């Protein structure tokens, strides 16, 4: 079952380019090495705001649950990853991280 | 019922004979320490993490019957043995109040124990939400036959980590833990973010003790 991993970063006005560049230089290369296939960066609303946060959405895909655990194991003790998120958290208003499964392939709920 | 769980790291230089004697000694604890109603010593399967080599489960009628850890070792005559064989002990104790038994007659199964440390600064409502999410797992992962989840009594914890909670499950087969438990989206997509250093929802401190061992009859159903 293919899995999507989505980051949503609520970035305050004037900081969007800075956050995106941090992501591209300090996160993305190692993320790819952890098996995370980058599927694009988007913003919502679809224009950068000057008086309210703009949400930067970062999309990744992973082939299955084994790949998810392999990715997680490689960041458990990573000082670089922890430092990256500390720097991001110092800028953003809030952030979310969500896993998505395809509707047609996801298991049923509790029996 | 009041319970104590000790995760024991043994000296890697201990011989097979040393360990056989160690196991005999610890398994006789129920005859040596008044107040112990049940006891089980399980040697961990390979690939456990952070909890050493053995899980020692002990039960007492109530908290008043449970001696202090060092008193228990002294009463049982285990103090010297621990001095020479055990290199680290992580022991917690708690009143057993949150136990769910679907299969009281389970035999020859896998007992899994997880010690975690929830950040003590976690807001109460967020901590309750973590408890709810974690203990929802058995409704989605049917390989979990019996389970228990407890907040430990902080003042009696032994060892270098101030563990806060114990999450225990009984699986009929090892595959129930290694496959069913691990591939469930409820686990990796909904529970694990509370443990994941990349997740803004994280409440569990880095490093857990994740151990599992064979058992003949139910421990959680004592």
Interface residues (C-beta under 8 A of the other chain):
Chain A: X3 X65 X66 X68 X69 X72 X75 X76 X77 X78 X81 X82 X85 X89 X94 X95 X96 X97 X99 X101 X106 X107 X109 X110 X111
Chain B: X136 X139 X140 X142 X182 X183 X184 X185 X188 X189 X190 X192 X193 X196 X197 X198 X199 X200 X201 X206
